[in-house]
Amino acid sequence: MTEKSAPLLIKRYASRRLYNTETSDYVTLEDISGFIRDGREVQIVDLKTGDDLTRQYLLQIIAEHESRGDNVLPTDVLTDLVRSYMGGGASVVPQFLQTSFDMLREGQSKVIENVSAMNPMTKMPGFEMMQAQQEAFMKAMTGGITPGWSASDEPEPEAKEEAEDLATIKKQLAELQAKLSKMS
């Protein structure tokens, strides 16, 4: 198992501005969302009181993404979440969600490990690069990243980069398949 590093500490000032203690600059909710997509753990604390505000801000990030049309949570799931808050007493929903996400992360890791262990391509030159791209692709696909589209139907710059990366991966995969075909 890998050792967990300390979370990125974000301090909220009285003015509600968010300060990244690692880089000594102010950040936005979108910046924090980016840190999380990149695999960083964050902790947001109120500078004056020391209260942990992480949950509040994570919920705000989710709400903003949902309101922009990045619908990850189906309505029935959101309804069940509301019911779990209103039901009184202890709810099994938080534990269920935590266990489900833990299983998803573990499953992703095992798939990547099994592909490496069972695949004869691991001995081919350039396999490490292809594997790194595969891991990045899996992370992007399961990390909730969905390309956004503007009103003009033009992909946003981030979506264009992701599309270009995907096209590069497809091209490299086709080249590898062609090489394998020649070897057979």
C-alpha positions as a Markdown table, in Angstrom:
| # | Residue | x | y | z |
|---|---|---|---|---|
| 1 | Met | 0.0 | 0.0 | 0.0 |
| 2 | Thr | 1.2 | 3.5 | -0.7 |
| 3 | Glu | 1.6 | 6.0 | 2.1 |
| 4 | Lys | -1.0 | 8.8 | 2.1 |
| 5 | Ser | 0.6 | 12.2 | 2.0 |
| 6 | Ala | -0.8 | 15.1 | 4.0 |
| 7 | Pro | -3.7 | 16.9 | 2.3 |
| 8 | Leu | -3.2 | 20.2 | 0.6 |
| 9 | Leu | -4.2 | 22.8 | 3.2 |
| 10 | Ile | -6.5 | 25.6 | 1.9 |
| 11 | Lys | -7.3 | 28.4 | 4.4 |
| 12 | Arg | -10.5 | 30.4 | 4.1 |
| 13 | Tyr | -10.1 | 34.0 | 5.2 |
| 14 | Ala | -12.8 | 36.2 | 6.7 |
| 15 | Ser | -13.3 | 37.7 | 3.2 |
| 16 | Arg | -14.2 | 34.1 | 2.1 |
| 17 | Arg | -11.1 | 34.1 | -0.2 |
| 18 | Leu | -9.4 | 30.7 | -0.3 |
| 19 | Tyr | -5.6 | 30.6 | 0.2 |
| 20 | Asn | -3.4 | 27.7 | -1.0 |
| 21 | Thr | -0.8 | 27.4 | 1.8 |
| 22 | Glu | 1.5 | 25.3 | -0.5 |
| 23 | Thr | 1.9 | 27.8 | -3.3 |
| 24 | Ser | 1.0 | 30.9 | -1.3 |
| 25 | Asp | -1.7 | 32.2 | -3.6 |
| 26 | Tyr | -5.4 | 32.5 | -3.7 |
| 27 | Val | -7.5 | 29.8 | -5.4 |
| 28 | Thr | -11.0 | 29.4 | -6.7 |
| 29 | Leu | -13.4 | 26.5 | -6.3 |
| 30 | Glu | -12.5 | 25.5 | -9.9 |
| 31 | Asp | -8.8 | 25.3 | -8.9 |
| 32 | Ile | -9.7 | 23.1 | -5.9 |
| 33 | Ser | -11.8 | 20.9 | -8.2 |
| 34 | Gly | -8.7 | 20.6 | -10.4 |
| 35 | Phe | -6.5 | 19.6 | -7.5 |
| 36 | Ile | -9.0 | 16.8 | -6.6 |
| 37 | Arg | -9.2 | 15.6 | -10.2 |
| 38 | Asp | -5.4 | 15.4 | -10.2 |
| 39 | Gly | -5.6 | 13.0 | -7.2 |
| 40 | Arg | -4.8 | 15.5 | -4.5 |
| 41 | Glu | -6.6 | 15.4 | -1.1 |
| 42 | Val | -7.6 | 18.8 | 0.1 |
| 43 | Gln | -8.5 | 20.2 | 3.5 |
| 44 | Ile | -10.2 | 23.5 | 3.8 |
| 45 | Val | -10.2 | 25.3 | 7.2 |
| 46 | Asp | -11.5 | 28.6 | 8.4 |
| 47 | Leu | -8.5 | 30.7 | 9.4 |
| 48 | Lys | -10.2 | 32.4 | 12.3 |
| 49 | Thr | -12.1 | 29.5 | 14.0 |
| 50 | Gly | -10.1 | 26.5 | 12.7 |
| 51 | Asp | -13.3 | 24.8 | 11.7 |
| 52 | Asp | -12.9 | 22.2 | 8.9 |
| 53 | Leu | -15.0 | 23.4 | 6.0 |
| 54 | Thr | -13.9 | 20.7 | 3.5 |
| 55 | Arg | -17.3 | 18.9 | 3.2 |
| 56 | Gln | -19.1 | 22.2 | 2.7 |
| 57 | Tyr | -16.9 | 23.2 | -0.1 |
| 58 | Leu | -16.9 | 19.8 | -1.8 |
| 59 | Leu | -20.7 | 19.8 | -1.8 |
| 60 | Gln | -20.6 | 23.3 | -3.3 |
| 61 | Ile | -18.2 | 22.1 | -6.1 |
| 62 | Ile | -20.5 | 19.2 | -6.8 |
| 63 | Ala | -23.6 | 21.5 | -6.9 |
| 64 | Glu | -21.9 | 23.9 | -9.3 |
| 65 | His | -20.9 | 21.1 | -11.7 |
| 66 | Glu | -24.4 | 19.6 | -11.5 |
| 67 | Ser | -26.0 | 23.0 | -12.3 |
| 68 | Arg | -23.7 | 23.4 | -15.4 |
| 69 | Gly | -25.1 | 20.2 | -16.8 |
| 70 | Asp | -22.2 | 17.9 | -15.7 |
| 71 | Asn | -24.8 | 15.5 | -14.4 |
| 72 | Val | -23.0 | 12.7 | -12.6 |
| 73 | Leu | -25.6 | 12.0 | -9.9 |
| 74 | Pro | -29.0 | 10.7 | -11.1 |
| 75 | Thr | -32.0 | 12.3 | -9.6 |
| 76 | Asp | -33.1 | 9.2 | -7.8 |
| 77 | Val | -29.6 | 9.1 | -6.0 |
| 78 | Leu | -30.0 | 12.7 | -5.0 |
| 79 | Thr | -33.5 | 12.0 | -3.7 |
| 80 | Asp | -32.2 | 9.1 | -1.7 |
| 81 | Leu | -29.4 | 11.3 | -0.2 |
| 82 | Val | -32.0 | 13.9 | 0.8 |
| 83 | Arg | -34.1 | 11.2 | 2.4 |
| 84 | Ser | -31.1 | 9.9 | 4.3 |
| 85 | Tyr | -30.7 | 13.4 | 5.8 |
| 86 | Met | -34.3 | 13.8 | 6.6 |
| 87 | Gly | -35.0 | 10.3 | 8.0 |
| 88 | Gly | -33.7 | 11.0 | 11.5 |
| 89 | Gly | -31.4 | 8.5 | 13.2 |
| 90 | Ala | -28.4 | 6.9 | 11.7 |
| 91 | Ser | -28.4 | 6.3 | 8.0 |
| 92 | Val | -26.6 | 3.5 | 6.2 |
| 93 | Val | -26.2 | 5.7 | 3.0 |
| 94 | Pro | -22.9 | 7.3 | 4.0 |
| 95 | Gln | -21.3 | 4.0 | 4.8 |
| 96 | Phe | -22.7 | 2.4 | 1.7 |
| 97 | Leu | -21.4 | 5.2 | -0.5 |
| 98 | Gln | -17.9 | 5.1 | 1.1 |
| 99 | Thr | -17.7 | 1.3 | 0.7 |
| 100 | Ser | -18.9 | 1.6 | -3.0 |
| 101 | Phe | -16.2 | 4.2 | -3.9 |
| 102 | Asp | -13.5 | 2.2 | -2.0 |
| 103 | Met | -14.5 | -0.9 | -4.0 |
| 104 | Leu | -14.5 | 1.1 | -7.3 |
| 105 | Arg | -10.9 | 2.4 | -6.6 |
| 106 | Glu | -9.7 | -1.0 | -5.6 |
| 107 | Gly | -11.3 | -2.6 | -8.7 |
| 108 | Gln | -9.6 | 0.0 | -10.9 |
| 109 | Ser | -6.2 | -0.7 | -9.4 |
| 110 | Lys | -6.7 | -4.5 | -9.7 |
| 111 | Val | -7.7 | -4.2 | -13.4 |
| 112 | Ile | -4.5 | -2.2 | -14.2 |
| 113 | Glu | -2.3 | -4.7 | -12.2 |
| 114 | Asn | -3.9 | -7.7 | -13.9 |
| 115 | Val | -3.5 | -6.2 | -17.4 |
| 116 | Ser | 0.2 | -5.7 | -16.6 |
| 117 | Ala | 0.7 | -9.1 | -15.1 |
| 118 | Met | -1.1 | -11.2 | -17.7 |
| 119 | Asn | -0.3 | -9.3 | -20.9 |
| 120 | Pro | 2.7 | -10.5 | -23.0 |
| 121 | Met | 3.0 | -7.0 | -24.4 |
| 122 | Thr | 4.6 | -5.9 | -21.1 |
| 123 | Lys | 7.9 | -7.0 | -22.6 |
| 124 | Met | 7.5 | -4.7 | -25.7 |
| 125 | Pro | 9.5 | -1.5 | -25.9 |
| 126 | Gly | 7.3 | 1.5 | -25.1 |
| 127 | Phe | 4.8 | -0.5 | -23.0 |
| 128 | Glu | 5.4 | 1.7 | -19.9 |
| 129 | Met | 4.4 | 4.8 | -21.9 |
| 130 | Met | 1.3 | 3.1 | -23.2 |
| 131 | Gln | 0.4 | 1.9 | -19.6 |
| 132 | Ala | 0.9 | 5.4 | -18.2 |
| 133 | Gln | -1.5 | 6.7 | -20.9 |
| 134 | Gln | -4.0 | 4.0 | -20.1 |
| 135 | Glu | -3.9 | 4.9 | -16.4 |
| 136 | Ala | -4.4 | 8.5 | -17.2 |
| 137 | Phe | -7.3 | 7.6 | -19.4 |
| 138 | Met | -8.9 | 5.4 | -16.7 |
| 139 | Lys | -8.4 | 8.2 | -14.1 |
| 140 | Ala | -10.0 | 10.7 | -16.5 |
| 141 | Met | -12.9 | 8.4 | -17.3 |
| 142 | Thr | -13.7 | 7.5 | -13.7 |
| 143 | Gly | -12.7 | 10.7 | -12.0 |
| 144 | Gly | -15.9 | 12.4 | -13.1 |
| 145 | Ile | -14.2 | 14.5 | -15.8 |
| 146 | Thr | -16.7 | 15.1 | -18.6 |
| 147 | Pro | -16.0 | 17.5 | -21.4 |
| 148 | Gly | -18.1 | 20.6 | -21.3 |
| 149 | Trp | -19.6 | 22.3 | -24.4 |
| 150 | Ser | -20.1 | 26.0 | -24.8 |
| 151 | Ala | -23.2 | 27.5 | -26.4 |
| 152 | Ser | -21.4 | 27.6 | -29.8 |
| 153 | Asp | -20.9 | 23.8 | -29.7 |
| 154 | Glu | -17.2 | 24.3 | -29.8 |
| 155 | Pro | -15.3 | 22.1 | -27.3 |
| 156 | Glu | -13.8 | 24.0 | -24.4 |
| 157 | Pro | -10.0 | 24.1 | -24.4 |
| 158 | Glu | -9.7 | 21.4 | -21.8 |
| 159 | Ala | -12.1 | 19.2 | -23.8 |
| 160 | Lys | -10.0 | 19.8 | -27.0 |
| 161 | Glu | -6.9 | 18.7 | -25.1 |
| 162 | Glu | -8.6 | 15.6 | -23.9 |
| 163 | Ala | -9.8 | 14.8 | -27.4 |
| 164 | Glu | -6.3 | 15.3 | -28.8 |
| 165 | Asp | -4.9 | 13.1 | -26.0 |
| 166 | Leu | -7.5 | 10.4 | -26.8 |
| 167 | Ala | -6.7 | 10.6 | -30.5 |
| 168 | Thr | -3.0 | 10.2 | -29.7 |
| 169 | Ile | -3.7 | 7.2 | -27.6 |
| 170 | Lys | -5.9 | 5.6 | -30.3 |
| 171 | Lys | -3.2 | 6.2 | -32.9 |
| 172 | Gln | -0.5 | 4.6 | -30.7 |
| 173 | Leu | -2.8 | 1.7 | -29.9 |
| 174 | Ala | -3.4 | 1.2 | -33.7 |
| 175 | Glu | 0.4 | 1.3 | -34.3 |
| 176 | Leu | 1.0 | -1.3 | -31.5 |
| 177 | Gln | -1.8 | -3.5 | -33.0 |
| 178 | Ala | -0.2 | -3.3 | -36.4 |
| 179 | Lys | 3.2 | -4.3 | -34.9 |
| 180 | Leu | 1.6 | -7.2 | -33.2 |
| 181 | Ser | -0.1 | -8.3 | -36.4 |
| 182 | Lys | 3.3 | -8.3 | -38.2 |
| 183 | Met | 4.8 | -10.4 | -35.4 |
| 184 | Ser | 2.1 | -13.1 | -35.7 |
